[in-house]
Amino acid sequence: MTLRTLAAAALAAILIVAIAAAAWTGLRRVSGTEFVALESHPGFRRLASGPGAAPAASSGAGAALVGLDGRARPAPPTPGELCGLIWSAPGVPAQGPLASPQRIAVFSDANCPYCRRLDEIVAALAEDRPDLRIVHHEWPVLGEGSRLAARATLAAAAQGAAEPMRRRLLAARFVITPAYLERAAASLDLDPARLVREMRSRRVEAALAATSRAAETLGFLGTPAVVIGGTLVTGAVSRGAIDRLLALEADRSDAPCR
């Protein structure tokens, strides 16, 4: 193991411990309406303080470790490219009207405990608000099991089962392994061999790359992370907070990606 790898692992451990200490603070209501603009990305903003402001309760080290493996950072996307990465990247599962001005993008990891609760909230929101556009980004930041789960969820889309697979893996109480994925595929009446082929496909690779680039560009540190219109929220967040931010976004004249 190289010194660079050891440094990355140590930083990841420190971040996870620090973030876990604030777990579930995001379940409180959004307090106030003060925001901080992202100067490098016009129209995007984050909460200035309180639940949902970065950093908050989340899992993983995410973008904080980009570059520690020796890879050069890619050039930042243009505003139009960033909007495409968030809202319409090929292969990234989504539901609701494509042209809806009310939009939510969720970045999650199957091994993130906060993501499981958020997925339940978003599922209920989708039932209550069929006008919403909801994009589900698979962002595996918690190890090999997370990467397998992300690929399986994206691959299941080819058999019309991205949502059932995502929920099945979020609810997993065991380590996610190839054998577990095979059983999960069978339980959902999917073709396991086709699922494995799709997991290695260019479509899945492209979707994962788009999600990773969007998350790193927005400065997310871990999961869950949510983009509500043009507002970034990190960590666990309540249904009430999401509803409040959707209402605030609807009244904006400077919202991005419109």
N, C-alpha and C positions, 0 to 999 in steps of 0.2 A: 504494500500500500504506500503510495507516494505522500510526501508532505502536503501537496495540494489537496489530495483526496482526504487526508486526515483533517485538514483545516475546514474543508467543506462539510465533513461529517460533524465536526465539533460545532460549527456555526449552526447547522441544522438542528442539533440537539438543544442548543441554547435557545433558539427561536421557538421550538416546539414547547419547551418548558415555560418560557415567558408568555407565549400566547395562551397556553392551557390555563394559566393562572387567572386569566380574565374570562374564562369560559361562560358562555350564555349571558353575558351582559347585554348582548343584542336583543334579548327577549323583552327588554323593557321598551317603552314607547320611545319613538323619536322625539327628543326634547329640543324644542326650538326649530328654527328654520334657517340657521346660518350655515353657509357653505363656503368651501374654499375651491376656487377655480383651478383647473389643471392648465397652467399657462401654455404648456407644450401641445395641448389638445383642446382647441377652442370649443366651447359649449359643454364640455365635460366638467364635472365638479364632484366633490366628495363632501360629506358632512364635516363641519368644522370641529365638532366635539361630540361626546356622548356615544351611545350605542350605534354601531355601524360605521363610525369614523375609523380610519386606518391608523394603527393596527387594532384589531379587535379579536374576539374569540374565533379562531380558525385553526385549521390543521395543516401542517407542512411548512416548508421554507420557500417553496415556489421561486419567484423571480429573484429573491435575495441571493440565490446561489448561481445565477446566470453568469457565466464567464469564469467561474472557479475551476471548471473542467478543461480550461484552455481554449474553448471555442470563442471565436470573435462574436461580438454582438452584431446582429444584422442591422442594416440601416432602418431607422424608424419608418413605419408606414405613413403614407400621406393620409390626410383626413378621410378621403374617400375610401382608401384601402382599409383603414381602421374600422370604418362603419361596415364594410363588407365582411371583415373578419368577425366582427361581433354578431351581426344580424343575418347574414346570408351566405356564410361559408359553405361550399358544397360538402355534403356528407354529414354536416352537423344537424342532429335532429331538432325539429321545431314543430310547433302547433299553433293554430290560430291564423287569422287573416294576415297574409304577407304584407299588405299595405297599411296595417293598423298603426296609428300614431302612438298607441299605448303599448309599450314593449318592455319585456323583462328578459334578460339573459342571465342564466345561472351557470356558474362554474363550480363543478363538484367532483368529488373523489369518492369511490365506492367504500373506502375504508375510513372515511371522515364521519364521526358520529354526529356532528352538527348538520351534515348534509342530509342525513336520513330524515331528521325532523323538518328541515327546509323543504325537502321533496314532498312531504305530506302537505305542507302549507301551500306549495305551488300547485299541487294536484287539486286541492280544494278551490284555489283561486281560479284555475282553469275551468272548473265546472260552473262557478258563479259568474265568471266573466269570459264568455266565449268570444268577446270582441278583442281580447288581449292576444298579442303575438308573444309566445314564450319560446325561447331558444335554450336548449339544454347542451351545454358544453361539458364534455368529459375531459377533465384536467387532472391526470394522475400524478400526484406529487408525493405519495406515501409508499413508494416501493413497488416491487415486482407484481405483487397481487393487484395493486391498483392499476398498473399498466395492462395486465391481462383483462381486468374487468372493463376498462375503458375500451379496449379493442373489441371485446365481446359485445358490448352494448352497441357500438357503432356498426359492427358486423351484422348484428341481429336486424338492423334496419333493412337489409336486403331481403329479409323474410317477413318484413312488416311487424317486427317485434322489438324495436328499440326501447319503447317505454316499458313493456313487461320485463325485459331483461334488466334494464336499469333498476327497476324497483326490486326485482329478485336479488340482485347483487348488493344493493344498498341494505337489504334486510339480512344479508348473510351473517351467520354467527360462527362461521368457520373460515379458515384461511382460504383465500380464493386461489385455486390451482387449476391446471388444465383438466384434471379429473372432476373437480367441482363444476367447472364450466360445462363439461359434457353432460353431467347429470342435470344441470340447470336447463340446458338446451332441450334435453329429452322431456323434462317436465313442462316445457312450453311448446311441445310438439314441433320443434325445429329440427332441421337436418344438421346433426353435429359436424359432419364432414364439410358441409358447405359453410358452416359458421367458421370453422378453422381456416378455410381458404380465404374467406372474406376478411378475417382478422389480419391477414398478411397482405391485403390488397392495397393498391395505390390510393383508392378512395379513402380508406381508413387512415392511411399515413397522412394524406393531405388534410383530413379533418383534424387530426391530432396536432399537426403543425400549425394550422390556422388558429386553433384554440390557444396553444402555447404562446404564439406570437401576440395574440390579443391580450392575454393575461399579463405577459411580461411588459407590453407597451403601457398598459394601464397601471402597472406597479403593484399588482396583487401579490401578497406574500404567501397566501395559502387558501384553503377552501373552508367553508363556502365563501364565494364572492358573487355579488350580484350587480348587474347594471340595470337600473330602473330608468328608462328613458336615457337621460344623460347623467344620472347621479350614480356614483359608485358606492356600494355598501359592502363592507367586509365583515365576516363572522356571522354568527347566528342572528337572525332578525325575525321579528314577529309579523303576523298577518296584519295587525294594525299599523305597524310601521310601513309595510309595503303599500297598503291602501293609501296612507297619508302621502307617501312620496309619489305615488301614481297621480294623485290629485294635484300635487304641486307641479309635477312635470307637465300635466295637461294645460296649465296656465302659462307655461313658459313661451316666450317669443324667440329665445335664443338657443333652443334645444338643438343638439347636433343630429346629424344623420336624417334630416327630413327633406 
